[in-house]
Amino acid sequence: MSKQVKLKDGDECTVIAGTHAGKAGTVRDINTSKTGHITITVVQKNGVKFKTLGKNVAVTS
């Protein structure tokens, strides 16, 4: 049983780990990689996009 909240397109999130820790934005483009990891694109309010792993984010709304 997973303790992580299910991410969905349009959720507001904050990155809590990894390279982009401390950044926040809107979840876009959710994918599952060949190895089974969930990858997402986060779009910040200023329009800058970055990719991160789903396990590195916390939903804020």
DRENKEBA-926623 format. One record per residue (C-alpha): residue in three letters; residue number from 1; x negated, y, z. Coordinates in Angstrom, 1 decimal, decimal comma, m for minus. Example, Ala and Ser with C-alpha at 12.3 -4.5 7.8 and 13.67 -1.06 7.14 Angstrom:
% DRENKEBA-926623
<residuo->ALA; num->1; xx->m12,3; yy->m4,5; zz->7,8>
<residuo->SER; num->2; xx->m13,7; yy->m1,1; zz->7,1>
END
This chain:
% DRENKEBA-926623
<residuo->MET; num->1; xx->0,0; yy->0,0; zz->0,0>
<residuo->SER; num->2; xx->m1,5; yy->3,3; zz->m1,1>
<residuo->LYS; num->3; xx->m1,5; yy->6,2; zz->1,4>
<residuo->GLN; num->4; xx->m2,0; yy->8,8; zz->m1,4>
<residuo->VAL; num->5; xx->0,9; yy->10,8; zz->m2,8>
<residuo->LYS; num->6; xx->1,9; yy->10,0; zz->m6,4>
<residuo->LEU; num->7; xx->0,7; yy->12,8; zz->m8,6>
<residuo->LYS; num->8; xx->3,0; yy->14,1; zz->m11,3>
<residuo->ASP; num->9; xx->2,6; yy->16,7; zz->m14,1>
<residuo->GLY; num->10; xx->3,2; yy->20,2; zz->m12,8>
<residuo->ASP; num->11; xx->2,3; yy->19,6; zz->m9,1>
<residuo->GLU; num->12; xx->0,2; yy->22,3; zz->m7,4>
<residuo->CYS; num->13; xx->m2,9; yy->20,7; zz->m5,9>
<residuo->THR; num->14; xx->m6,2; yy->21,5; zz->m4,1>
<residuo->VAL; num->15; xx->m9,4; yy->19,6; zz->m4,9>
<residuo->ILE; num->16; xx->m10,7; yy->18,2; zz->m1,6>
<residuo->ALA; num->17; xx->m13,8; yy->16,3; zz->m2,8>
<residuo->GLY; num->18; xx->m16,2; yy->16,1; zz->m5,6>
<residuo->THR; num->19; xx->m17,8; yy->18,7; zz->m7,9>
<residuo->HIS; num->20; xx->m14,8; yy->21,0; zz->m7,9>
<residuo->ALA; num->21; xx->m14,0; yy->20,9; zz->m4,2>
<residuo->GLY; num->22; xx->m12,2; yy->24,0; zz->m3,0>
<residuo->LYS; num->23; xx->m10,6; yy->24,8; zz->m6,3>
<residuo->ALA; num->24; xx->m6,8; yy->24,7; zz->m6,8>
<residuo->GLY; num->25; xx->m4,4; yy->24,7; zz->m9,7>
<residuo->THR; num->26; xx->m1,7; yy->22,8; zz->m11,5>
<residuo->VAL; num->27; xx->m1,9; yy->19,1; zz->m12,4>
<residuo->ARG; num->28; xx->m1,8; yy->18,4; zz->m16,2>
<residuo->ASP; num->29; xx->m2,7; yy->15,4; zz->m18,4>
<residuo->ILE; num->30; xx->m2,7; yy->12,4; zz->m16,0>
<residuo->ASN; num->31; xx->m4,6; yy->9,4; zz->m17,4>
<residuo->THR; num->32; xx->m5,7; yy->6,0; zz->m16,2>
<residuo->SER; num->33; xx->m9,2; yy->5,1; zz->m17,3>
<residuo->LYS; num->34; xx->m10,3; yy->1,6; zz->m18,5>
<residuo->THR; num->35; xx->m11,7; yy->1,0; zz->m15,1>
<residuo->GLY; num->36; xx->m8,4; yy->1,8; zz->m13,4>
<residuo->HIS; num->37; xx->m9,2; yy->5,2; zz->m12,0>
<residuo->ILE; num->38; xx->m6,7; yy->8,0; zz->m12,4>
<residuo->THR; num->39; xx->m8,1; yy->11,1; zz->m14,0>
<residuo->ILE; num->40; xx->m6,3; yy->14,5; zz->m14,2>
<residuo->THR; num->41; xx->m6,8; yy->17,9; zz->m15,8>
<residuo->VAL; num->42; xx->m6,3; yy->20,8; zz->m13,3>
<residuo->VAL; num->43; xx->m5,4; yy->24,2; zz->m14,8>
<residuo->GLN; num->44; xx->m6,4; yy->27,1; zz->m12,5>
<residuo->LYS; num->45; xx->m4,3; yy->30,3; zz->m12,3>
<residuo->ASN; num->46; xx->m6,9; yy->32,1; zz->m14,4>
<residuo->GLY; num->47; xx->m6,5; yy->29,5; zz->m17,2>
<residuo->VAL; num->48; xx->m9,7; yy->27,6; zz->m16,6>
<residuo->LYS; num->49; xx->m9,3; yy->23,9; zz->m16,9>
<residuo->PHE; num->50; xx->m11,4; yy->21,1; zz->m15,4>
<residuo->LYS; num->51; xx->m11,1; yy->17,3; zz->m15,1>
<residuo->THR; num->52; xx->m11,4; yy->15,4; zz->m11,8>
<residuo->LEU; num->53; xx->m10,4; yy->12,1; zz->m10,3>
<residuo->GLY; num->54; xx->m6,9; yy->11,8; zz->m8,8>
<residuo->LYS; num->55; xx->m8,3; yy->10,6; zz->m5,5>
<residuo->ASN; num->56; xx->m10,1; yy->13,9; zz->m5,1>
<residuo->VAL; num->57; xx->m7,0; yy->16,1; zz->m4,9>
<residuo->ALA; num->58; xx->m4,3; yy->16,8; zz->m2,4>
<residuo->VAL; num->59; xx->m0,8; yy->18,0; zz->m3,5>
<residuo->THR; num->60; xx->0,0; yy->21,3; zz->m1,9>
<residuo->SER; num->61; xx->3,7; yy->21,8; zz->m2,9>
END
